Amino acid sequence: MDADVTVRHNTESETYDAMLGDRAVGTIVYERRGNRAIFRYTVVEPEFREHGVGTTLIQAALDDVAASGLTLTSYCSFIDQFIADHPSYARLLDPEHPGRPLPYEARRQAHGSASPSA
């Protein structure tokens, strides 16, 4: 199903929306503060969960954050888990305001540190 999903960035409402046709089936709600995107939460409609909609949505949103030169603060456990599973995105986390801490292995891979306190 994820091949049919497109992601729309709505700067007015500060959302990334997973669209199936003209229906929003998933949303990331964020705030913009200076050069930082603060991801608050992600919602995927129940009937579209476990079909790749959330993954498509998060990947597109994180790619947009990267392309825009922003850093990321995440307070969303779904996004946190995605970053833990795809540690190359951990480089986007704002070092002063990361939100929730990532698991050690993802931090280590993102920042090249061997210390758990990194």
N, C-alpha and C positions, 0 to 999 in steps of 0.2 A: 504494500500500500504506500510506502514512503515515496515511491517514484511519482505518485500523483499529488503529493503534498508540495506546496511552495511556501516559502517563508517571506512574509511582508514585514518590513520595519516601519512602524508607525511612530514617527518622532513626536507628533502631537500628544498622543496618549502614552508615550514612552512604553511601548510594547513591541515585542516581536511576536507575530502571529503565524501559526501554522495554518495554512489555508487549504481546504479541500474544495475546489471550485470557489464559490463565494462564501463558504462557511468557515469560520474560525473554529478549528478543532483542538487547538492548543495555543497557549500564550505564555510568554515570559514577561513579567512586569519588572521594570527597572526605573532607576532615577539616574540622571546625569548630573555629576558634580565636577565642574572643571574638566579635567582630562581623565575622569574616572567614570566608569559605568558601574552602578550598584544594582546587582541583580537581586531582587527581593524574593520572588517565587515563580514557580512554573506550574501550570495547570494543563493537563491533557484530558479531554472529555473521556469518561470511562470506557465507552465503546471503541475508542481508538487507541487505548493503551495496549502495550505489548505488540505493536505493529510498526515500530520504528518512527512514529510521529515525533515523540520526545527527542529522540536522538537526532533526527533531521533538524528539528527546531533549535536545539542547543548548539549543534555544530555550526549552523548558519549564523546564529547570534554571536558565538565566540569568534568565528571567522570575520564577522563585521567589526567586532570590537578590535581585533588585531589590525584589520585593514584601516581602521580609523585612527590608529595610533593611541588608543585609550588603554588604561589599565582597568582591572576588574576587581570589584569587591563582591563576593558572593555570600548571600545568606540563605541560599536554596540548597537543600541536601541533595536534590536530584542533580543539579549542576555540579555540586561538589563531587558526587560519585562519578559523573561523567569525566571530570577532570582527573580524578584518581585513576580511572580506567584508560585515559588518554593523556598521559603526563606531559606531552608536548604543549598542551594548553596551559599548564601551570605557570608558564613564563608570563602570562597575562596578568596574574594576580598582583595587585598592588602590594609592594613589600611593607608599607606602613599600615595599610588597611585591607588585609586579605579577606576579611569576613571570618568565616569559619576556617579553622586550620585544616590543611590537607593532611592525609596520612603521610607518615615519614617517607616512604618510598617515592611518592609522587614529588614531594619537596626536594628530595635528594636528586632525582633525575632532572627536575626543572632547573635547579640552581647549582648542580655539580658539587654538592657538599656531601661529605661523608659523616657529618656530625648531626645527630638528631636534633640539636638545638638550632640548626640553621633555618 
